[in-house]
């Protein structure tokens, strides 16, 4: 009897192990296929942005689904743009993927422009991160429009992807609300068509932006009415 029970137990372990192995292989295959799909999507959108904007700096686009650290800061040390899961997971459509990539392309292109193959530019970016952060946001809008993407997707993407700090006075980055206000102003002034024909008006992330940016947008309207050319002190 003990021999029979032992045989049945061993058989169950063998069957269970085989099923688990097959299941693991299926999951692994599914992950590989998914990664290949996202990699192609990112590469296609990235190359479209490069070509449409006539950017003659060679770059590659790398999808990192494991969120592992690569010892290199994307855009400043190699002409590669790394799209981590933690960044791409906030993109709901191609326009929002383009929003993320356009900004990284701006940073990469700038860091390879100028003397010593861009080494001076890279240092300037690191020394004035707040100034360049806003600059890259605005340039990303230009890049998106030139490539046929809706620039309002930068607002919806940022609203979902970047948390809000309490203060930015002593930090190296701006408040997300301040960045969003500058992007909105830039689109309002330079690309009003997208606000008049707003495809994101019913988007939850865009509606949340409208709700949380009320005071900043009031400041913009005051600037427009007065005809002032001064920079608005957004919060």
Secondary structure, DSSP 4 states (H G I P E B T S, - for coil): -HHHHHHHHHHHHHHHHHHHHHHHHHHHHHHHHHHHHHHHHHHHHHHHHHHHTT--S--EEEEETT----SS-TTTSSSEEEEEHHHHTT--SHHHHHHHHHHHHHHHHHTTSSHHHHHHHHHHHHHTHHHHHHHHHHHHHHHHHHTT--THHHHHHHHHHS---S--SSSSS--HHHHHHHHHHHHHHH-THHHHT-TTTT-HHHHHHHHHTHHHHHHHHHHHHHT--SPP---
